[in-house]
Amino acid sequence: MWAMDLTYIPMALGFVYFCAVVDWFSQKVLS
């Protein structure tokens, strides 16, 4: 099973989205 985290980071010239997909069983970040 995978989990996804989407984080919104405000920057001086706009904003950035950081997205991480984590495998729950191996606890590894897939992307």
A tleap script that builds the chain and sets N, CA, C and O, in Angstrom:
source leaprc.protein.ff14SB
mol = sequence {
  NMET TRP ALA MET ASP LEU THR TYR ILE PRO
  MET ALA LEU GLY PHE VAL TYR PHE CYS ALA
  VAL VAL ASP TRP PHE SER GLN LYS VAL LEU
  CSER
}
set mol.1.N position { 0.849 -1.182 0.000 }
set mol.1.CA position { 0.000 0.000 0.000 }
set mol.1.C position { 0.890 1.238 0.000 }
set mol.1.O position { 1.941 1.263 0.639 }
set mol.2.N position { 0.457 2.252 -0.718 }
set mol.2.CA position { 1.238 3.476 -0.828 }
set mol.2.C position { 0.524 4.624 -0.135 }
set mol.2.O position { -0.703 4.632 -0.036 }
set mol.3.N position { 1.283 5.579 0.336 }
set mol.3.CA position { 0.736 6.811 0.913 }
set mol.3.C position { 1.323 7.986 0.149 }
set mol.3.O position { 2.450 7.912 -0.342 }
set mol.4.N position { 0.563 9.070 0.048 }
set mol.4.CA position { 1.042 10.240 -0.681 }
set mol.4.C position { 0.988 11.461 0.218 }
set mol.4.O position { 0.023 11.660 0.955 }
set mol.5.N position { 2.030 12.278 0.154 }
set mol.5.CA position { 2.087 13.526 0.909 }
set mol.5.C position { 2.282 14.666 -0.079 }
set mol.5.O position { 3.211 14.640 -0.887 }
set mol.6.N position { 1.418 15.656 -0.017 }
set mol.6.CA position { 1.513 16.825 -0.893 }
set mol.6.C position { 1.667 18.054 -0.010 }
set mol.6.O position { 0.786 18.371 0.789 }
set mol.7.N position { 2.797 18.745 -0.159 }
set mol.7.CA position { 3.103 19.900 0.680 }
set mol.7.C position { 3.216 21.144 -0.184 }
set mol.7.O position { 3.877 21.131 -1.223 }
set mol.8.N position { 2.571 22.216 0.250 }
set mol.8.CA position { 2.593 23.505 -0.437 }
set mol.8.C position { 3.622 24.383 0.262 }
set mol.8.O position { 3.506 24.639 1.461 }
set mol.9.N position { 4.637 24.849 -0.483 }
set mol.9.CA position { 5.710 25.654 0.102 }
set mol.9.C position { 5.714 27.034 -0.554 }
set mol.9.O position { 6.051 27.145 -1.733 }
set mol.10.N position { 5.347 28.087 0.178 }
set mol.10.CA position { 5.395 29.432 -0.392 }
set mol.10.C position { 6.841 29.896 -0.578 }
set mol.10.O position { 7.686 29.695 0.295 }
set mol.11.N position { 7.109 30.518 -1.723 }
set mol.11.CA position { 8.445 31.022 -2.026 }
set mol.11.C position { 8.352 32.511 -2.341 }
set mol.11.O position { 7.252 33.048 -2.475 }
set mol.12.N position { 9.487 33.177 -2.459 }
set mol.12.CA position { 9.518 34.614 -2.742 }
set mol.12.C position { 8.918 34.925 -4.116 }
set mol.12.O position { 8.278 35.961 -4.296 }
set mol.13.N position { 9.125 34.030 -5.080 }
set mol.13.CA position { 8.660 34.277 -6.448 }
set mol.13.C position { 7.454 33.424 -6.820 }
set mol.13.O position { 7.194 33.218 -8.005 }
set mol.14.N position { 6.716 32.928 -5.843 }
set mol.14.CA position { 5.543 32.107 -6.135 }
set mol.14.C position { 5.399 31.008 -5.099 }
set mol.14.O position { 5.431 31.268 -3.897 }
set mol.15.N position { 5.240 29.781 -5.570 }
set mol.15.CA position { 5.074 28.662 -4.650 }
set mol.15.C position { 5.590 27.380 -5.291 }
set mol.15.O position { 5.779 27.309 -6.505 }
set mol.16.N position { 5.812 26.376 -4.461 }
set mol.16.CA position { 6.317 25.077 -4.911 }
set mol.16.C position { 5.466 23.993 -4.260 }
set mol.16.O position { 5.122 24.089 -3.082 }
set mol.17.N position { 5.132 22.970 -5.024 }
set mol.17.CA position { 4.463 21.798 -4.463 }
set mol.17.C position { 5.482 20.673 -4.345 }
set mol.17.O position { 6.186 20.359 -5.305 }
set mol.18.N position { 5.557 20.069 -3.163 }
set mol.18.CA position { 6.428 18.920 -2.933 }
set mol.18.C position { 5.544 17.699 -2.742 }
set mol.18.O position { 4.678 17.678 -1.868 }
set mol.19.N position { 5.767 16.678 -3.568 }
set mol.19.CA position { 4.940 15.475 -3.502 }
set mol.19.C position { 5.837 14.263 -3.234 }
set mol.19.O position { 6.853 14.078 -3.903 }
set mol.20.N position { 5.460 13.449 -2.261 }
set mol.20.CA position { 6.205 12.227 -1.953 }
set mol.20.C position { 5.241 11.049 -1.916 }
set mol.20.O position { 4.159 11.139 -1.336 }
set mol.21.N position { 5.642 9.941 -2.541 }
set mol.21.CA position { 4.872 8.698 -2.482 }
set mol.21.C position { 5.694 7.697 -1.679 }
set mol.21.O position { 6.841 7.410 -2.021 }
set mol.22.N position { 5.102 7.166 -0.609 }
set mol.22.CA position { 5.821 6.275 0.308 }
set mol.22.C position { 5.156 4.900 0.320 }
set mol.22.O position { 3.934 4.790 0.415 }
set mol.23.N position { 5.975 3.857 0.224 }
set mol.23.CA position { 5.495 2.481 0.363 }
set mol.23.C position { 5.392 2.167 1.854 }
set mol.23.O position { 6.396 2.221 2.564 }
set mol.24.N position { 4.185 1.837 2.340 }
set mol.24.CA position { 3.970 1.601 3.769 }
set mol.24.C position { 4.732 0.388 4.293 }
set mol.24.O position { 5.140 0.375 5.454 }
set mol.25.N position { 4.929 -0.626 3.461 }
set mol.25.CA position { 5.551 -1.858 3.933 }
set mol.25.C position { 7.070 -1.730 4.033 }
set mol.25.O position { 7.662 -2.171 5.019 }
set mol.26.N position { 7.700 -1.137 3.033 }
set mol.26.CA position { 9.161 -1.011 3.062 }
set mol.26.C position { 9.618 0.332 3.623 }
set mol.26.O position { 10.804 0.515 3.897 }
set mol.27.N position { 8.681 1.281 3.800 }
set mol.27.CA position { 8.986 2.626 4.306 }
set mol.27.C position { 9.963 3.372 3.399 }
set mol.27.O position { 10.719 4.224 3.866 }
set mol.28.N position { 9.949 3.055 2.104 }
set mol.28.CA position { 10.819 3.735 1.147 }
set mol.28.C position { 10.028 4.777 0.376 }
set mol.28.O position { 8.851 4.583 0.072 }
set mol.29.N position { 10.688 5.882 0.064 }
set mol.29.CA position { 10.074 6.925 -0.757 }
set mol.29.C position { 10.226 6.509 -2.214 }
set mol.29.O position { 11.339 6.278 -2.686 }
set mol.30.N position { 9.103 6.415 -2.927 }
set mol.30.CA position { 9.122 5.938 -4.310 }
set mol.30.C position { 9.296 7.073 -5.304 }
set mol.30.O position { 9.899 6.881 -6.360 }
set mol.31.N position { 8.788 8.227 -4.991 }
set mol.31.CA position { 8.951 9.380 -5.888 }
set mol.31.C position { 8.730 10.665 -5.122 }
set mol.31.O position { 8.822 11.750 -5.695 }
savepdb mol mol.pdb
quit
